[in-house]
């Protein structure tokens, strides 16, 4: 039973590696800043930070 579970986990990891090999050109894109919203209670400032994956080729 133990070996069967290990084989299933190994096959799953191998499948994930083969599936994600097409994403080998992925790059990280980050941005940070401040958003300002004007509402009925006055202006509100909210900081934000974004992390995205970009696969559009070279920068």
C-alpha positions as CSV (number, residue, x, y, z in Angstrom):
1,X,0.0,0.0,0.0
2,X,2.8,2.4,0.8
3,X,4.6,1.8,-2.5
4,X,1.3,2.3,-4.4
5,X,0.9,5.7,-2.7
6,X,4.5,6.7,-3.5
7,X,4.0,5.7,-7.1
8,X,0.9,7.8,-7.4
9,X,2.6,10.8,-5.8
10,X,5.6,10.3,-8.1
11,X,3.4,10.1,-11.2
12,X,1.5,13.2,-10.2
13,X,4.7,15.2,-9.7
14,X,6.0,14.0,-13.0
15,X,2.8,15.0,-14.7
16,X,2.9,18.4,-13.2
17,X,6.6,18.9,-14.3
18,X,5.7,17.8,-17.9
19,X,2.6,20.0,-17.9
20,X,4.4,23.1,-16.7
21,X,7.4,22.8,-19.0
22,X,5.4,24.8,-21.5
23,X,5.5,27.7,-19.1
24,X,9.3,27.8,-19.0
25,X,9.3,31.3,-20.5
26,X,7.3,32.7,-17.6
27,X,8.6,35.8,-15.9
28,X,7.6,37.6,-12.7
29,X,6.2,41.1,-13.0
30,X,5.8,43.2,-10.0
31,X,4.3,46.7,-9.3
32,X,3.6,48.7,-6.2
33,X,1.9,52.0,-5.6
34,X,-0.9,53.9,-4.0
35,X,-4.5,54.1,-5.1
36,X,-6.5,57.2,-4.1
37,X,-10.3,57.0,-4.1
38,X,-12.6,60.0,-3.6
39,X,-15.8,59.0,-1.9
40,X,-18.6,60.7,0.1
41,X,-16.4,60.5,3.3
42,X,-13.4,62.2,1.7
43,X,-10.4,60.9,0.0
44,X,-9.0,57.5,0.9
45,X,-5.5,56.3,0.2
46,X,-4.8,52.6,-0.2
47,X,-1.4,51.1,-0.9
48,X,-1.2,48.1,-3.2
49,X,1.4,45.6,-4.4
50,X,0.8,43.3,-7.4
51,X,2.8,40.2,-8.4
52,X,1.9,38.7,-11.8
53,X,3.3,36.1,-14.2
54,X,4.1,37.3,-17.7
55,X,4.7,34.9,-20.6
56,X,4.8,37.3,-23.5
57,X,8.4,36.7,-24.4
58,X,11.4,38.8,-23.7
59,X,11.2,42.2,-21.9
